[in-house]
Amino acid sequence: MDRYGSSFEWYPPPSKPRLADGLRARSRRGAIGDTWWSKRFIDVLESFHMGTRLTRGRSYARAGQVLELEVTPGEVTSSVQGSRVKPYKVSIRLLPLSEKDWTMVEQAMEERAVFLAKLLAGDMPHDIEEVFSSCRLSLFPESLRDLSTDCSCPDWANPCKHIAATFYLLAEAFDGDPFLIFQWRGRTKQELLSRLVTRGGGTQAAAFTGTDLPGKHPVALWPVSLSVDPVPLNECIESFYECARDFAGVNFSVQEGVPHDAILNELGDLPFDLDGIPVTDLLRPAYDAMARAVEDYITRSTPGI
């Protein structure tokens, strides 16, 4: 049965859930969620005045009762082990944005050059909600009525502890991959990045370099890896720090008047540092070294230079 925020507060008699070894929340006590966007998601849910009904699922989330969790456009589904032999099926639906709406959002993102860089780095821009608001849209649900929740358990409370546990683990899933928020609203990671690069490649590159680029979809002036399915670090750790030995086919060029650390200038002040030193300042020596290495390589490999 769909649950749309009913105020009916009946709870079934307490029951002890069967032991399960499913997904476990990383947080063992206190609030759940590490990043600002997952905390924002929990804050949004708590603003719907669910009271203790939401927190009832926290112990389930930490005990491994949620066996599986999947995010698809418009729906989050999970399987939660309760007191019965058969796990309960949970569905949390949120209406995806239309293609027209996503086009507006992508156009708004395109106007902020730093967005693509932050998203490629797996970071959610702090002003992302402002972008959606400027399009008269919302990234997160605005009311409980925006969510359609359903669980196969006999508990009529909204949310039941199985739905609540799913909410908490969903927040932690957002911690690890902020693109799941967009996926829930109808845009997968690959779709969003490819559209931003195709639509805004020229604008992004011009903003980073301070130049005007001709053409409708010009290519950025430096090689940018746009892989949306990188190899996990644990699978390439033995070769991760090895230098490339063969540059055949790699097109190196130096643009006159374009600072090699322009992308660091565009990123500005990031929300984290190391011992009080901004990360961008820590990265500048590396960019200087890479620029010198490229210049040396061009000089050695180009006849007449």
N, C-alpha and C positions, 0 to 999 in steps of 0.2 A: 504494500500500500504506500502511495506517495505521501510524504510528510512535508508540509509547507509552512511550518511554524505554528502548529497547533499549540494551544496553551494547556492542553490536557496533561495533567501531571501524574497520572497513574504509573506506578512502577511495579513490575512483577516481583514476587518474593525473591530475596537474595539467593543467588546460586553461585556455586564455585565453578569457575571455568576449568575445562580440561587443560592439562599442561600442553603447551605447544612450543615449538622452536622455530618461530617465524621471524619476521623483521622486528628488530628491537630499536627503540629510540636511543640515540646516542646519549642524550641527556638523562642522567640517572636521578636527578632531583631538580626541583625548581621549574623554571620556565623551559619550554621546548622551543628550539629555533636559535641559530647562531647568527645568521645574516640579518641585515635590516629588512630585507624583503620577506623573509619567512616570519619574522617577528611582526611585521606589518600585517601579514595575512592572519596571524593569530589574533592580533588586536582588532582586526575587522570582524572576525567571528565573535569575539567577546563583546563587541559593540552591539551585537544583535540581541543582547540581554538573555542569553541562554542560561545564565547562572551556573549552578553546579552541574547542570546536564552536560556541559562540555568537558569539565574537568574529570567527570566520571570515567572517561576513556583514557586518561593519562596512564593509569596503571596498566591497562591493556596494551597500550603502545609500548610501554617499557618492558612488559613481560614476554613479548614475542607472540602475542595472540593473533596479530595480523600476519597471515600466511603469505599473502601476495598483494601487490599494489600496482595498478596500471593507469597511466594517464593518456587519454585519447582526446581528440578535439570534441569538446562539449561534455565529456564524462570522465569521472574517476571511478574505477571499480576496485573492489578489494574482496578478499576472502578472510573472514575473521573466525577464529576458533572460540566458541563459547562453551556452555555447559553440555550441549548436545553433541552427539557423535559427529554429525554432519556440520561442517563450518557454515556460518551465515554468509550470505552474499550481500554486499553493500554497493550501492550506486549513488554517486553524488553528481548531479547534472547541473551544468551552468551553460546557458545559451551562448554558443560561439558567436563572435562578431561576423558580420556579413563581409563579403568580398569588398564591397564599397567602403565599409568602415575600415577595414584593414588597409586599403589603399590610402585613405586619409591619414591613418596613423603612420604609415611608412613615409608619406610625404613630410609629415611633421618631424619624424626622426631624421630624415634626410637633411633637414635644416640645421641640425646640431651635429657638427663634424665629429665630436668626441664619442657619439653614441656607438658608432660601428666599432671603434677601437675597444671600447669597454666591453661590448657584447662579445667580441672575438676573444677577449681575455677572460670570459666567463663571469663578468661582473655586471650587475644590474645598475644602470645609471640612477642616481638618487632622484632625479627629476622626471623619471619615467611616467609617474602618474600625472604630472602636469601636461605631458604630451597627449595622453589620452583625454584629459579634461579639456584641452584646447580643441579637441574634436567632438566634444560633448559626449564622450564615452568614458568608460571606467575599466581599468585593468582588473581590479578585484570586484567581487560582488558588492553591491551597494546596500542590499537589505537581504533578510532571510528569504524574502519572496523570490529573489533571483536564483536561489538554490532549490533544486528538487532532490530530496534525499529519500532513499528507500533502503530498508534492511529486511531480510527474511526472518528476523527474530520476532518474538511475540511482544516485545516492548513497544508501547505506543509513544513514548517520550521522544521529543525531537531536540537534539539528537539522542539516540540511544548510545550506550557505551561503545558499541561496535562502529557506529558512524563517527563518534567522537574520536576513537582511536585512529580511524582512517584519516580524519582531519589532521591530527598531530603528526602522523607519519608522512602525510602529504606535505606539511610544512617543512619537515626535515628533508624530504625529497627536493623541495625547492632550494634548500641550502646547497645541495650538491649540484643541482642543475637548474638555474633560474629560467632556462628556456621552457621548462615544463609549465610555467605559468602561461606563457604565450601559447603553448600547445593546447592547454585546457581551453583557451579562448579561440582556438581555431587555426593557429599558425605553428607549424613544426619548426624546429631549429633550422633545418636545411632550407625550408621555404622562406623563412624570414631573412636569413643571412643572404641567400642568393638574390632576393628581391632588393634588399638594401644595397648590395654591391652593384647590381645591374642598374638600379634606379639612381643611386647616389654616388657611384664610383668617381665621377668627375667632380662633383661637389665636394666630396670628402677629400680627394687628393688636392684640389685647389685650396681648400681650407688649411690643410697641413703644410703646403708648400708656399702659399701666398701667391700663386700664379693663376691666371685664367686659362682654362683648357678648352680648346676648340672641340667641336663635335658633340653629338648627342650623348654618347656613352663612351667617353675617352677612358683609356687605361690609366691606372694610377702610375705615378712616376717611380715607384720602387716596388720590388716584389713583395707581395703580401700573401702569406699562406692562408687560404680560405677553407682549409679542410675542416669539415664539420664532424668527421669521425676519426680523430687522432688515435694513434696507437697508444694504449695505456702505458704509463711510465714503467710499471713492473714488467712489461714485456720487452722493453728496449733499454733497460737500465744499464746493461753492460756496454752498450754502444752510444748511450745518450750524449756523453761528453767527448766523444771522438770527433776530431775535425774531419771534414770532408776531404777526400784525397783527389777527387776527380771533378773539375769544374766545367767539363765539356758540356756545351749546350746551355750554360748559365749566361745570361746576358747582363753583364755589368756595365753601368754607365753612370757618369757623374753629371748632374744638372747644374749648370752655372748659376750661382746666386741662390741656390737652395741649401739651407743648412742641413747637415746630415742628422741632426737631432731635432728636426722640426716636429716630429711626432711627439717628442717629450714636451716641447713647448705647448703643443695643442692639448695634451692631457692635463696640464696644469697641476693643481694641488690634489693629489690622490688622498683618499680618506685613511691612509695608513703610512707609517714610517718605520725606520729601524733605528732605535736609540736616538730618536729625535731628528734623524736625518731623512728628508723626503726621499722616497723611492726614486723619483725622477733624477735627483742629484746623484744617487748611487749608481744609476744606469748610465750617466753621461760618459764616464771614462770608458765603458764598454763600447758605446757608440763611437767615441773618438778612435778607439783601437780598431774597430771594424772599418771605419772610413779610411784609416791609414792603410789597412790591409788590402782594401779594394783598390785604392790608388796605386799601391805597389804592384798588385797583380796586373792591373791595366798597363802600367809602365813596362812590366816584364814581358807581357804577352802581345803587346801591340808594336809592330815594327815601326821604326822611325821616331819613337817617343823616348 
